[in-house]
Amino acid sequence: MESPIERFRLSEAAKEQLIRLKRSTKIEQWNILCRWAFCRSLAEPSLPSPVSDSTKGGIELTWRVFGGELSDVLLIALKQRCHEDGLATDRPTLVEQFRLHVHRGIGYLVGDAESQTIDTLTHLLPPPNP
């Protein structure tokens, strides 16, 4: 399935939060943390709040790197969420909602990590390759 999102940029604040998450979780890949953040935000019933459009000093990821082998499932989840929220599923709406969900989810994960509940997520990871 072709994604309407080719690349996306996160703010400098999100980058700093991801760095903190990398330290606390020992997960080195931005894409895994962003995937968790996206899913964490989708689990919340409310719409995500707007965030600054400034991405100067932030990080950039491609959809392919972000989603990996789950990219089709994640795109379907985004479209379903937009539909449930009464939003369009056109390209600009999907791009914006995706960015808002990732940013919100990163904030939630930082809060989870600070309250030590992130440990429950790290137990879901497969064991490292020998």
N, C-alpha and C positions, 0 to 999 in steps of 0.2 A: 504494500500500500504506500503510495506516495504521500509524504508529509508536506503540508503547507509551510512548515517551519524548517528552513534549511540551517540557519544559524541563529543563535540568540546570545545576547550579552546580559550579564548581570552587573549590578552596581558595585561600586567599591565597598560599600557597607556589607553587601552580601558576600563579597570576596573575603572580607575580614572575618565574617561569621563562619564561612566555610573553613578558613584557616584554623579557627578555634575548634570547630568540629573535627577536623583532621587530627588535631592534637589530642582531643579527648576520646575519640573513637579508635584512633590508630588506622583509620581508613584513609588511604592516600589518594584515591581517585575522586576528582571532582564529580564525575558523571554519576557515580554510585550515590554520593551524598545528595546530589541534585535530584536523582530519581526518588530517593527516600523522601526528600523535601516535597516534591510534587505530589507523591501519594499521600503524605501526611496532610497536606493542605486539602486534597480532594476529600479526605475523610471528614473534614469540617463542614457542617451544613450551610454556613453563611458564605456570602460572596467575599472574595478577598478585597481588601482595601487598596486603593490606588497607591502606587509607589513612584518615586522620582524617576523621571525619564533619563536622568544622567547615568551613563554607563562608563564615564571616563574613569580609568584606573581599575575597572572591573575585570571580569574574565569573559571569554567568549568560548562557546562550545557549539559543535554541530549537532543537529538532531540525531544523526547516525551514532555519534559517540555517546550522546546522552542516553538514548534508548537502547542501544545495542540490539540484542535479539528480542527485546521486549518492545521495540519501537511501535509496532502495529497495535499492540495491546494498549500501550500508553496513549497513542493517538485516539483510539476508540474511547478510552476512558475520558479524555479531554472533551471529545465531541459529545459524549453522553452527559457529562457534567454541564456543558454549555446548554444543551437541550433542556436539562432539568432546571437550570437557572433561568430559562426563558430567553436565552441569548441566541443570536445567530451562530451558525457554524461556518461562516465565510472565513477566508484567510485572515483578514485583519483582526477579527474577533478572536479566532483561535490563537493567533500569535500573542495578542495582548493578555488573554486569560491565562495562557500557559505561563507567560512571564510573571504575572501577578501570583499565580499559584506557587511557582518555584520560590519567589521571594518570600511569600508568607510562610511556606513550609520550612524554609531555612531558619526563619525566626523561631518557629515552633520547635525545630530540632535543637536549636541552641538552648531554648528553655528546658527541653527534655533532658539534654545533656547536663545542664546545670543542676537539675533535680535528680540526676543519676538514673533516670528511666531509660536512657539510651542503651544501657547494658542489655535490656531485654531485646533490643533490635540487633545488637551485635551477635547475639546467640543464634540468630537466624542465618548468619553467614556460613558458607561452606568452609570446612577446615582448609588451611593453606596447603598449597601443593608442596610435597617434599622436595 
